Amino acid sequence: MNASAIAMHAGIVGAGGAGFPTHVKLAANAACFIVNAAECEPLIEVDKFLIRTRAYDLVSGSVKMAEAVNAKELVFAIKKTYIKEIEALSAAIEAFKKSVNSDAANKSIPEISLHYLRSFYPAGDEQLIAMLKTGRTVPERGIPLDIDAIVDNVATVLNYFDACNGKPVTHRVLSVTGAIKNPLILRVPVGTPIRDCIEAAGGAPDGSGIISGGPMMGMFYDLSEADKLFVKKTDGNILVLPNGHKLGGMAKLSIQSMRNRARSACIGCRICTDLCPRYLSGHDVKPHIVMRNFFRVDKISDDAEFEKAFGSALNCCECGVCENYACPMMLSPRRINVSVKPLIRERGINPERNMSPVKRNSFDDRLVPAKRLTARLGLTKYVKSVGDDITELFPASVCLSLKQQIGAACVACVLRGDQVAMGDIIAKPPEGKLGAILHSSIDGKVVSVDDEAITIKHRHC
């Protein structure tokens, strides 16, 4: 079985949050395979933990993936401030090279190196990582493959390593951080209730907010919604926020409220644009223009005028620098960009792509320092080490979403009442559609199946 087939049968998707099916990436060819070890959002700890505790497996899996795409170069992109992780990774690389050299076949492997990143946000953006390594900017609305590079994050690579040893994706390692009694690392079956994860970390007071992911790009929920949330393959962190935290307040703003605020409070300073990472990399992203025009979004009938006002929003990567760091008026350029993207597509507007963008001269001077961002978000007091221990949870039941990746939702291939074992295939993407296979994460009985999810009760419960 080739690498792409291994990834497909194991149900591997991008574990860094995007969820792109990994078997598609492994069917391509690229000169450089880059492991994203930057983990750039504040208070996310899972990839750093995995590097410290599974460094040799990470190197081994990375080599396998690099070879699969015929890469001549394998690069680990990591922040230079991650001292313990760099030490673990460097030692693992040397050990792996020695094991290869001692092999009777004297197998040739890609050139392996570390690429050190400054501690900035969003250092984990795969387009920025590819640009900083290769010196070339990814075309607008493109992917790293356009500049002969493939990027996968640490947890994705380890899922592939496990798949090569016959283990499909059934579990997720994640961190629970923030305003929580005992920040920790968990290993849980996919589909574990988020409430169980929070309780394992000491629980959270009523009125708390929770973010699935990081504070910049994650999804916000009230704690009261936790019983309806379940761990997905893409979930690397659960962030608990105290009652009344500003991130919760901003997340709850309606589009109409954002529209009113943009009309009355935007001062046209263009700091949102000047600090935008994609703009700095050479892309046409102009959130200040979008903000100035959003009050009349439903009044512009001419498509050319609409494109001039809002077309650059299609190049927004939704990193949140504009609204959580740059804007002095605490407005929401990111969410406004998100809201106009479907309107652009509905009109059939497709702005011309810059296929050869060039990094702007101000790039290095305007990167957002990670520590300053954490302070600006009001999260500095929650920065704590989670250590190298891991807690494993065994939930009474799991609820597995049929939509855990970019592409089409899966279609269940089990029925209510079926007995399943951990690792059994329970859902597949529609024939010919982009997606990823879904496996049962526990041994048990299927208690419900619908168009959204499959619920399985553990056989001992």
C-alpha positions as CSV (number, residue, x, y, z in Angstrom):
1,M,0.0,0.0,0.0
2,N,1.5,3.4,-1.0
3,A,1.6,6.4,1.4
4,S,-1.5,8.1,0.1
5,A,-3.5,4.9,0.5
6,I,-2.2,4.4,4.0
7,A,-3.3,7.9,5.0
8,M,-6.7,7.4,3.3
9,H,-7.5,4.1,5.0
10,A,-6.4,5.5,8.3
11,G,-8.7,8.6,8.0
12,I,-5.9,11.1,8.5
13,V,-6.7,14.8,8.1
14,G,-4.7,17.9,9.0
15,A,-4.7,17.9,12.8
16,G,-3.6,21.5,13.1
17,G,-7.2,22.7,12.6
18,A,-7.7,22.9,8.9
19,G,-8.6,19.3,8.4
20,F,-7.4,18.8,4.8
21,P,-7.4,15.1,3.9
22,T,-3.8,14.0,4.1
23,H,-4.0,11.4,1.4
24,V,-4.4,14.1,-1.1
25,K,-1.2,15.8,-0.1
26,L,0.7,12.5,-0.2
27,A,-0.4,11.9,-3.7
28,A,1.6,15.0,-4.9
29,N,5.3,15.6,-5.4
30,A,7.3,18.5,-3.9
31,A,11.0,19.4,-3.5
32,C,10.6,20.3,0.2
33,F,8.5,18.6,2.9
34,I,8.0,20.9,5.9
35,V,6.9,19.9,9.3
36,N,5.0,22.7,11.0
37,A,6.3,22.6,14.6
38,A,5.6,26.3,15.3
39,E,2.4,26.0,17.3
40,C,1.9,29.7,17.2
41,E,-1.4,30.5,19.0
42,P,-1.2,31.4,22.6
43,L,-1.9,28.7,25.3
44,I,-1.9,25.8,22.9
45,E,0.6,23.1,24.2
46,V,-0.1,19.9,22.3
47,D,2.4,19.9,19.5
48,K,5.2,21.0,21.9
49,F,4.3,18.1,24.1
50,L,4.3,15.7,21.2
51,I,7.7,16.9,20.1
52,R,9.2,16.4,23.6
53,T,7.7,13.0,24.1
54,R,7.6,11.4,20.6
55,A,10.5,13.1,18.8
56,Y,11.9,9.9,17.3
57,D,8.5,8.8,16.0
58,L,8.0,12.3,14.6
59,V,11.3,12.2,12.7
60,S,10.6,8.7,11.4
61,G,7.1,9.6,10.2
62,S,8.4,12.8,8.6
63,V,11.0,10.9,6.6
64,K,8.4,8.5,5.4
65,M,6.1,11.3,4.3
66,A,9.0,13.2,2.7
67,E,10.0,10.2,0.7
68,A,6.4,9.6,-0.3
69,V,6.3,13.0,-2.1
70,N,9.8,12.6,-3.4
71,A,11.1,15.5,-1.4
72,K,14.8,16.0,-1.4
73,E,14.7,18.2,1.7
74,L,12.9,17.6,5.0
75,V,12.6,20.7,7.2
76,F,11.3,21.1,10.8
77,A,10.0,24.7,11.1
78,I,10.2,25.5,14.8
79,K,10.3,28.7,16.9
80,K,13.8,29.3,18.2
81,T,12.4,29.9,21.7
82,Y,11.3,26.3,22.0
83,I,14.5,25.2,23.6
84,K,13.4,21.8,25.1
85,E,11.6,20.9,21.9
86,I,14.6,21.8,19.8
87,E,16.9,19.7,22.0
88,A,14.5,16.7,21.7
89,L,14.1,17.0,18.0
90,S,17.9,17.5,17.4
91,A,18.7,14.4,19.4
92,A,16.0,12.4,17.5
93,I,17.4,13.5,14.2
94,E,20.9,12.4,15.1
95,A,19.6,9.1,16.4
96,F,17.6,8.5,13.3
97,K,20.6,9.3,11.0
98,K,22.8,6.8,12.9
99,S,20.1,4.1,12.6
100,V,20.0,4.7,8.8
101,N,23.8,4.7,8.5
102,S,24.0,1.4,10.4
103,D,21.5,-0.2,8.1
104,A,23.1,-2.8,5.9
105,A,21.3,-1.3,2.9
106,N,22.7,2.1,3.7
107,K,19.4,3.7,2.7
108,S,19.4,7.2,1.4
109,I,17.1,9.7,3.1
110,P,16.1,13.3,2.4
111,E,18.4,16.1,3.8
112,I,17.0,16.9,7.3
113,S,17.3,20.3,8.9
114,L,15.8,22.6,11.4
115,H,14.5,26.0,10.3
116,Y,14.3,28.5,13.2
117,L,11.4,30.9,13.3
118,R,11.0,34.1,15.3
119,S,8.4,34.0,18.0
120,F,5.6,35.7,16.2
121,Y,2.0,35.2,15.3
122,P,1.0,33.5,13.0
123,A,4.2,31.6,12.6
124,G,2.2,28.4,12.1
125,D,0.5,29.7,9.0
126,E,1.6,27.1,6.4
127,Q,1.9,29.8,3.7
128,L,4.2,31.9,5.8
129,I,6.3,28.9,6.8
130,A,6.7,27.9,3.2
131,M,7.6,31.5,2.3
132,L,10.2,31.9,5.1
133,K,11.8,28.6,4.1
134,T,11.9,28.9,0.3
135,G,12.0,32.7,-0.1
136,R,9.0,32.6,-2.4
137,T,5.5,33.8,-1.6
138,V,2.6,31.4,-2.2
139,P,0.2,32.8,-4.9
140,E,-3.0,34.4,-3.8
141,R,-5.6,31.8,-2.8
142,G,-2.9,29.2,-3.4
143,I,-1.2,26.5,-1.4
144,P,2.4,25.7,-0.6
145,L,2.5,23.1,-3.3
146,D,2.4,26.0,-5.8
147,I,6.0,26.9,-4.7
148,D,7.1,23.2,-4.6
149,A,6.5,22.6,-0.9
150,I,4.2,20.5,1.3
151,V,3.5,21.4,4.9
152,D,2.0,19.1,7.6
153,N,1.8,19.7,11.3
154,V,3.3,17.6,14.1
155,A,0.2,15.7,15.1
156,T,-0.7,14.9,11.5
157,V,2.8,13.4,10.9
158,L,2.5,11.3,14.1
159,N,-1.0,10.0,12.9
160,Y,0.8,8.9,9.7
161,F,3.5,7.2,11.7
162,D,0.9,5.3,13.7
163,A,-1.0,4.5,10.5
164,C,2.2,2.8,9.1
165,N,1.9,0.6,12.1
166,G,-1.7,-0.3,11.5
167,K,-3.4,2.3,13.7
168,P,-6.1,4.4,12.2
169,V,-7.1,7.8,13.7
170,T,-9.3,6.9,16.7
171,H,-7.8,9.2,19.4
172,R,-6.8,12.8,19.8
173,V,-4.1,14.3,22.0
174,L,-5.0,17.8,23.1
175,S,-4.3,20.4,25.7
176,V,-6.8,22.0,28.1
177,T,-5.6,25.4,29.1
178,G,-6.6,28.9,30.3
179,A,-8.8,29.7,33.3
180,I,-8.8,26.1,34.5
181,K,-7.5,24.6,37.8
182,N,-5.2,22.1,36.3
183,P,-4.0,22.7,32.7
184,L,-3.1,19.4,31.2
185,I,-2.6,17.1,28.2
186,L,-5.2,14.6,27.4
187,R,-5.5,11.6,25.2
188,V,-9.1,10.9,24.4
189,P,-11.2,8.9,21.8
190,V,-12.4,11.1,19.0
191,G,-16.0,12.0,19.9
192,T,-15.3,12.5,23.6
193,P,-17.6,15.1,25.2
194,I,-15.8,18.4,25.7
195,R,-17.4,18.5,29.2
196,D,-15.4,15.4,30.2
197,C,-12.2,17.1,29.1
198,I,-13.0,20.2,31.1
199,E,-13.9,18.2,34.2
200,A,-10.6,16.3,33.9
201,A,-8.8,19.6,34.2
202,G,-10.6,20.6,37.3
203,G,-13.8,22.0,35.9
204,A,-14.8,25.6,35.1
205,P,-17.0,28.0,36.9
206,D,-20.5,28.8,35.6
207,G,-20.4,31.6,33.1
208,S,-17.0,30.6,31.7
209,G,-16.5,30.7,28.0
210,I,-14.7,27.9,26.0
211,I,-12.8,28.1,22.8
212,S,-12.2,25.0,20.7
213,G,-8.7,25.8,19.4
214,G,-6.7,28.9,20.1
215,P,-7.8,32.4,21.1
216,M,-7.2,33.8,17.6
217,M,-8.9,31.4,15.3
218,G,-10.8,29.0,17.5
219,M,-14.6,28.8,17.8
220,F,-16.1,30.4,20.9
221,Y,-18.9,28.7,23.0
222,D,-20.6,29.4,26.3
223,L,-19.8,26.7,28.9
224,S,-23.5,25.9,28.9
225,E,-23.0,24.5,25.4
226,A,-20.3,22.1,26.3
227,D,-22.6,19.1,26.5
228,K,-23.3,19.5,22.8
229,L,-19.6,19.6,21.8
230,F,-17.4,16.6,21.1
231,V,-13.7,16.2,20.3
232,K,-12.9,16.1,16.6
233,K,-9.8,14.9,14.8
234,T,-8.8,18.6,14.3
235,D,-9.2,19.7,17.9
236,G,-5.8,20.3,19.5
237,N,-6.8,22.5,22.4
238,I,-9.7,23.5,24.6
239,L,-9.2,27.0,26.1
240,V,-11.3,28.1,29.1
241,L,-12.0,31.8,29.4
242,P,-13.2,33.5,32.6
243,N,-16.7,35.0,32.7
244,G,-16.7,38.4,30.9
245,H,-13.5,38.0,29.0
246,K,-13.3,40.4,26.0
247,L,-12.9,37.5,23.5
248,G,-16.2,36.2,24.5
249,G,-17.9,39.6,24.1
250,M,-16.4,40.0,20.7
251,A,-17.4,36.5,19.6
252,K,-21.0,37.2,20.5
253,L,-21.4,40.4,18.4
254,S,-24.0,40.1,15.7
255,I,-23.1,41.0,12.1
256,Q,-25.5,44.0,12.3
257,S,-23.7,45.2,15.5
258,M,-20.3,44.9,13.7
259,R,-21.8,46.8,10.7
260,N,-23.0,49.6,13.0
261,R,-19.6,49.8,14.7
262,A,-17.7,49.8,11.5
263,R,-19.8,52.7,10.2
264,S,-19.5,54.8,13.3
265,A,-16.1,53.9,14.8
266,C,-13.7,53.0,12.0
267,I,-11.2,55.8,11.9
268,G,-9.6,54.7,8.6
269,C,-6.2,54.3,10.2
270,R,-5.4,51.2,8.0
271,I,-3.4,49.5,10.8
272,C,-5.5,46.4,10.2
273,T,-4.0,46.2,6.7
274,D,-0.5,47.3,7.6
275,L,-0.2,44.4,10.2
276,C,-2.0,41.8,8.1
277,P,0.4,38.8,7.7
278,R,-1.0,38.0,4.2
279,Y,-0.7,41.7,3.1
280,L,2.9,41.7,4.4
281,S,3.7,38.6,2.4
282,G,2.6,40.4,-0.8
283,H,-1.1,39.5,-1.1
284,D,-3.9,42.0,-1.9
285,V,-5.7,42.0,1.5
286,K,-7.2,45.4,2.5
287,P,-9.4,45.0,5.5
288,H,-9.5,48.8,6.0
289,I,-11.2,49.2,2.6
290,V,-13.7,46.4,3.5
291,M,-14.4,48.1,6.8
292,R,-15.0,51.5,5.2
293,N,-17.6,50.0,2.8
294,F,-19.3,47.4,4.9
295,F,-22.1,49.7,6.0
296,R,-23.4,49.7,2.3
297,V,-22.7,46.1,1.5
298,D,-26.3,45.4,0.6
299,K,-26.6,48.6,-1.5
300,I,-23.9,48.1,-4.1
301,S,-25.5,46.6,-7.2
302,D,-22.5,47.0,-9.6
303,D,-20.3,43.9,-9.5
304,A,-17.1,45.9,-10.4
305,E,-17.8,48.3,-7.5
306,F,-18.5,45.4,-5.2
307,E,-15.2,43.7,-6.1
308,K,-13.3,47.0,-5.6
309,A,-14.8,47.3,-2.1
310,F,-14.7,43.7,-0.9
311,G,-12.8,41.5,-3.4
312,S,-9.6,41.5,-1.3
313,A,-11.5,39.6,1.5
314,L,-11.0,36.4,-0.5
315,N,-7.3,36.6,0.3
316,C,-7.9,36.8,4.1
317,C,-6.6,33.8,6.0
318,E,-8.8,34.7,9.1
319,C,-5.8,34.8,11.5
320,G,-7.4,37.5,13.6
321,V,-4.4,39.9,13.8
322,C,-6.6,42.7,12.5
323,E,-9.3,42.5,15.2
324,N,-7.5,41.1,18.2
325,Y,-4.3,43.0,17.9
326,A,-4.2,45.8,15.3
327,C,-7.5,47.7,15.6
328,P,-7.4,50.5,18.1
329,M,-11.2,50.7,18.1
330,M,-11.8,47.0,18.9
331,L,-13.7,46.4,15.6
332,S,-14.0,43.1,13.8
333,P,-12.3,43.1,10.4
334,R,-11.8,39.4,10.4
335,R,-15.4,38.5,10.9
336,I,-16.5,41.1,8.4
337,N,-14.1,39.6,5.8
338,V,-15.6,36.2,6.6
339,S,-19.2,37.5,6.2
340,V,-18.5,39.0,2.7
341,K,-16.7,36.0,1.2
342,P,-19.9,34.1,0.4
343,L,-21.4,37.3,-1.0
344,I,-18.5,37.7,-3.4
345,R,-18.9,34.1,-4.6
346,E,-22.7,34.4,-4.9
347,R,-22.2,37.2,-7.4
348,G,-19.7,35.1,-9.4
349,I,-17.0,37.5,-8.7
350,N,-13.5,36.0,-9.0
351,P,-10.8,38.6,-8.6
352,E,-7.6,38.0,-10.6
353,R,-5.0,36.2,-8.5
354,N,-1.5,37.5,-8.2
355,M,0.5,34.4,-9.1
356,S,3.9,36.0,-8.2
357,P,3.5,38.1,-5.1
358,V,6.5,39.5,-3.4
359,K,7.1,39.9,0.3
360,R,6.8,43.6,1.3
361,N,9.8,45.4,2.7
362,S,8.0,46.0,6.0
363,F,7.4,42.3,6.6
364,D,10.1,41.7,9.2
365,D,9.4,44.9,11.1
366,R,5.6,44.3,11.5
367,L,5.4,40.7,12.7
368,V,3.3,40.4,15.8
369,P,5.4,39.3,18.8
370,A,3.9,36.3,20.5
371,K,4.3,37.5,24.1
372,R,2.8,40.9,23.3
373,L,-0.1,39.3,21.6
374,T,-0.7,37.1,24.6
375,A,-0.7,40.2,26.9
376,R,-3.0,42.1,24.5
377,L,-5.5,39.2,24.7
378,G,-5.4,39.3,28.5
379,L,-4.1,35.8,28.8
380,T,-0.6,36.2,30.2
381,K,-1.5,34.9,33.7
382,Y,-2.7,31.6,32.2
383,V,0.6,30.8,30.6
384,K,1.6,27.7,32.5
385,S,3.7,24.6,31.8
386,V,1.7,21.4,31.3
387,G,4.7,19.2,31.8
388,D,5.3,15.8,30.1
389,D,2.6,13.8,31.7
390,I,-0.5,12.7,29.8
391,T,-4.0,11.8,31.2
392,E,-6.1,9.3,29.3
393,L,-9.9,9.5,29.4
394,F,-12.4,6.6,28.8
395,P,-15.8,8.2,28.2
396,A,-19.0,6.2,28.6
397,S,-20.0,7.2,25.1
398,V,-18.7,9.1,22.1
399,C,-20.4,11.2,19.5
400,L,-18.5,11.3,16.2
401,S,-19.3,14.1,13.8
402,L,-19.7,13.0,10.2
403,K,-18.0,16.3,9.1
404,Q,-14.5,16.4,10.6
405,Q,-12.5,17.6,7.6
406,I,-12.5,19.9,4.6
407,G,-14.7,18.4,1.9
408,A,-17.9,16.4,2.0
409,A,-19.5,15.0,5.1
410,C,-19.2,11.3,5.6
411,V,-22.0,8.9,5.0
412,A,-22.6,6.3,7.8
413,C,-22.1,2.7,7.0
414,V,-23.4,1.4,10.3
415,L,-26.9,1.1,11.7
416,R,-28.4,1.7,15.1
417,G,-27.9,-1.4,17.2
418,D,-24.7,-2.5,15.5
419,Q,-21.8,-3.7,17.6
420,V,-18.4,-2.0,16.6
421,A,-14.8,-2.3,17.8
422,M,-12.3,0.4,18.0
423,G,-10.8,1.0,14.6
424,D,-13.8,-0.3,12.6
425,I,-14.9,1.9,9.7
426,I,-18.2,3.5,10.5
427,A,-18.5,6.2,7.8
428,K,-17.0,7.1,4.5
429,P,-17.1,10.1,2.2
430,P,-19.4,10.0,-0.7
431,E,-18.0,8.3,-3.8
432,G,-15.7,10.6,-5.7
433,K,-15.9,13.4,-3.1
434,L,-13.1,14.9,-1.1
435,G,-13.2,13.6,2.5
436,A,-11.8,11.2,5.0
437,I,-12.9,7.8,6.4
438,L,-14.2,7.8,10.0
439,H,-13.4,5.0,12.4
440,S,-15.0,4.0,15.7
441,S,-13.0,5.3,18.6
442,I,-14.2,2.8,21.2
443,D,-15.6,-0.7,21.5
444,G,-19.4,-0.5,21.8
445,K,-22.9,-0.3,20.5
446,V,-24.2,2.2,18.0
447,V,-27.1,3.9,19.8
448,S,-27.9,6.6,17.2
449,V,-27.1,7.5,13.6
450,D,-28.3,10.6,11.7
451,D,-27.0,13.0,9.0
452,E,-24.8,14.8,11.6
453,A,-23.2,12.2,13.8
454,I,-22.9,8.7,15.0
455,T,-23.2,8.0,18.8
456,I,-21.6,4.9,20.3
457,K,-22.0,3.7,23.8
458,H,-19.0,1.9,25.4
459,R,-19.6,-1.9,25.7
460,H,-19.0,-1.7,29.5
461,C,-21.6,1.0,30.1
